[in-house]
Amino acid sequence: MKITNEGILTQLGYNIDENSTKQLENIEKNTPGFENIKKHIITLNDHLKHLSSYVAMSNSNPYFKIKIDTDNNEFIEEAKDIINRWAQKYNVNLQKVQNKETYYILGVQK
């Protein structure tokens, strides 16, 4: 299944406008192997929603970020498990933000 950039933006809840499109293009350029994981990013987002967690475009770095946005410890642990299994399955490099339950998707391992 092939997914367009407009499809990614729509699935993640963004408006399709010039700024969002440029931001996504910048993320795509800075994420090695992006083409191989973009549809899986949507699936990851879908699996995290019920845990008050989500995938979004970072405003401070040219990457997608995965944010666990809850204080519920059970949700946090379940979300971490989902994220780690996803990263292992698709050989994705993640970078954890210090002192936050946030991860940057840096790209696919070669």
N, C-alpha and C positions, 0 to 999 in steps of 0.2 A: 504494500500500500504506500503510495506516494502522498506526502502532505506538503502543501504550499506554505509559504511564510504567512500568508493571510489566514490560512487555516490554523496555524500555530497561535497567532495573535488572538483569533476568535476563541479558540479552545481555552486559552489562558485568561480570557476576560478583558482583553485590551481592545481599544478602538483601532480600526485600521485607518491610520492617518500617517502623515509624513514623518512625524517624530518617532512613533512606534516602529514604523517600517525601517527607518534608519538605525534605530537602536538594535533591532533584531539583526539587521545586516552586519552591524559591527560585532555583535555577539557571535554570529556565524563565522566571521573572519578570524576571530580570536579563540575559537573552540575547535581544536583539531579533531577531525572525525565527526563533526556536527551532523553531516548528512546521514551518518549511520545511526544516530541516536535521537534525531528530532521527533520521530513518531513515538519513541519510548519515553520522551520527556512528558508528552501529553498523558500517556498511560500512568506514569509515576504520579503526576498531578492528580489524576482521578483516584488513585489508590490512597492518596494522603488527605483528601478533602474532609473525610469524616473524622479525621484526627486533628482538625483545626491547623492543618499544615498545607503547604502549597508550593508550587514552582512559579517563580516570577523573574522578570528581567531586573537585574541589579541596576540601580541608578548611580552607584559609585564605582563599579567595575564592569568591564565589557564581557560579562558572563551571565548565565542564568544562575539564580540562587534558589536553594531549597530552604524554606523557612518553616520551622516548627513553632507555631504561634499559640501556645497553650501553656498553662501551669500544671495541667493534669499529668502527673508522673506516668501513669499507665499509657496515656496517649503519646507522651514523649518517647517512652521506650519502644512502643509499637511502631511509631514513625521512624525512629532510628533503625529499627530492624528492617523495615521496608526499604529505606534509603540504602542501607548497607547491602542488602541482597540485590537490589537493582544495580548498584554500582559494580558489584562483583559479576553479575550476570552479563553486563554489557561492557565490562572492562573500562569503566569510567573513573577518571581521576577526580576526586573531590578534595576541596580544601575547607576545613572547618574554620569558622570565624571565632576568634578567641572570645571566651566568656559569653557566647551566644549560641543558641540552637539554630544556627544558620550554616549552610554549606554552599560553596561555589562549585559549579560544574565546569571543570577546567578542560575537559576533552577526553578522548578515548586513548587508552594506552596502546602503544604500537606493539 
